[in-house]
Amino acid sequence: ELYGPWREARERTVAGNPGRFTVGFLGRVVAIKDVKTLLRAFALVVRRQPLARLLVAGPADEDRTYFDDCVEFARRLGLGDSVHFTGKSLTLAEFLPQVDCVALSSVSEGLPFVVLEAFAAEIPVVSTDVGACRELVEGTSGDEAERAGFVVPVGDAEKLAGALLELAADPARAAAFGRAGRRRVERGYT
C-alpha cells in the first residue's frame, strides 16, 4: 500500500518531536488558494504556540507576483522562521510525514486531492467550506466519529486559527480525526 510507509515515517517524526505542531499547505500558491488568509491565521497560532511551524509546499511559478506577495506578507506578519516556502521541491512522500495537519484555505475547490492524500496518511484536515470539503471532512452522518478535522468559513482567519489551535491542543483528538479520514478514503476512494 502506497501510504503505509508515509504513515510510518510520520509516526517516527511525531515520536521524535514531542510537542511539535506543523501545519502543512500543499498546492499552487495562487490567489484562489487564499494563502494570505492562512498566513494571517498562522500568525494567530504562533502567538499561542510559538514553536508551531507552517510548511507551504507548492509551485510558485503560476502566479509569481502572488507568491512573492505571500512571502513578503509572512515577513510583515513577523513569522520569520515559523513559515517555510518550499516551492515544489518536496514530493508528497517528503511532505506528508512532516505535517501534523493539512490546511486548505481556498476560496473555491471541487474535490481537492490533497484532502484525500492527507486522509490516506492519517492526517487531519482544516478546510474552508468549499466544494466537497465539508462532506469529505465531516462525513455525511453528522457522527463525531466520522469527523476528520474542521471546516471553517472562507476568508475567516480567526476561525481557521481556532481550528488549528484545537488540533494543536488535543493530539489525541487530532489522531482520531486522522484515523477517521483514513477510514473514509479506504471505504470510498481508490
ABEGO torsion letter per residue (X at the ends): XAAAAAAAAAAAAAAABBGBBBBBBBEBBBAAAGAAAAAAAAAAAAAABAABBBBBBEBAAABAAAAAAAAAAAAAAGAEAABBBAEAABBAAAAAAABABBBBABABBBBBAAAAAAAAAGBBBBBBBBEAAAAAAAEAAGBAAABAEBBBBBGBAAAAAAAAAAAAABAAAAAAAAAAAAAAAAAABX
